[in-house]
Amino acid sequence: MRSIYRRARRLVMTSAGAALLALSQPSAAWAAGTAPQPGNTQPPGTAGLLTMLSWASWIVSFLCVVGVLLVAGTMAVRHHRGEGSESLGRLGWVLGACVLGSGSGAIAGALI
């Protein structure tokens, strides 16, 4: 049983060491400062996808604004009732969804 553990540990350590070594050595193109530059042409057949992503981005932005306004209204009503900061967690979730929605659109746009 110990020998299996030792072999597995040795395999993991050599694999991790090889990966670290590969990441630490820059490529020749990077060292020369001549990284490949992809063209700015749109891939064929992606016009519909980009239109759909644009619409989705606007819808997510609208829903995030509506969500923030709803949470703000709920917080105002609860503050008036004396329940105070119980709605603060909801605001965090809504703002987190806003960041996630806007970030995913930017990442998808960069990849396409």
C-alpha positions, 0 to 999 in steps of 0.5 A, spaced: 500 500 500 505 504 501 509 503 494 502 505 491 502 511 495 509 513 493 508 512 486 502 516 485 506 521 489 512 521 485 507 521 479 504 527 481 510 531 483 514 530 476 507 532 473 507 538 477 514 540 476 514 539 468 508 543 468 511 549 472 517 548 468 513 549 461 510 555 464 516 558 467 520 558 460 517 563 455 516 562 448 521 564 443 516 569 440 514 572 447 521 573 448 522 576 441 516 581 443 513 578 436 507 575 439 502 573 433 496 578 432 490 575 430 486 578 424 480 583 426 475 579 421 469 576 424 468 568 423 463 566 418 456 565 420 457 569 427 453 575 425 446 572 428 450 569 434 453 576 435 446 580 434 443 575 439 449 576 444 448 584 444 440 583 445 442 578 451 447 583 454 442 589 453 436 585 457 441 583 462 443 590 463 436 592 464 434 586 469 440 588 473 437 595 473 430 593 475 433 588 480 437 594 484 431 598 484 426 593 487 431 591 492 432 599 494 425 599 494 424 593 499 430 596 503 426 603 504 420 600 506 424 595 511 428 601 514 421 605 515 418 599 518 425 598 523 427 592 520 433 595 517 439 591 514 436 585 513 435 586 505 443 588 505 444 581 503 439 581 497 443 587 494 449 583 494 446 578 490 443 583 485 450 586 484 453 580 484 449 578 478 450 584 475 457 583 475 457 576 472 452 578 467 456 584 464 463 580 465 460 574 461 458 578 455 465 581 455 468 575 455 464 572 450 465 578 446 472 577 446 472 570 444 468 571 438 
